Amino acid sequence: MKLFKIILLSFFLISVLNKVNGQSKEPSAEHKKLSSLVGRWTLQGMENRYLEICDMYQGGYFLVCNTEFKTKSGAVSKSVSIIGYSTEGKHITYYHYGSSGETQTLTGRTDEEGNFYFEGEELLQGKLTKTRVAMKKAGENYNFKEETSVDNGPWTTSTEIVYIRVRQ
């Protein structure tokens, strides 16, 4: 019986090690493009109220960004975003979760200049809302523009800001 337990344990360990080894391959070049967003970020004009810290998750496959925003009234809003690359779907995935219960899911891509483009759609207050985002490099910073279309109406700019890299 003791020999059977040793053999069973050996098979279990070999199985676990094979799974770990199978997942430990090097992240793709597309995954590595996400590392350009690693660091501390703020928004132009809100440097004292907005801070986003983005770190590459262990393994190099996902970027995790934690954000804290202080409103003018002094309330604090927090959020987390998880950004990855789907090798099977050949696109970036963006998931956002906020402390007020908001969520957002977008898919995207990068170009040769290091710009990011995302799009998605969801039902908001019973209306189909489409979103598209462009994050265009401006030196070390990014010009961020979000546009929305409600019920297939015209695209309107909902947000236009500059992400600024914070020097430590």
Secondary structure, DSSP 8 states (H G I E B T S, - for coil): -HHHHHHHHHHHHHHHHHHHHHH-S---HHHHHGGGG-EEEEETT-TTTEEEEEEE-TTSSEEEEEEEEE-TTS-EEEEEEEEEEETTTTEEEEEEEETTS-EEEEEEEE-TTS-EEEEEEEEETTEEEEEEEEEEEETTEEEEEEEEEETT---EEEEEEEEEE---
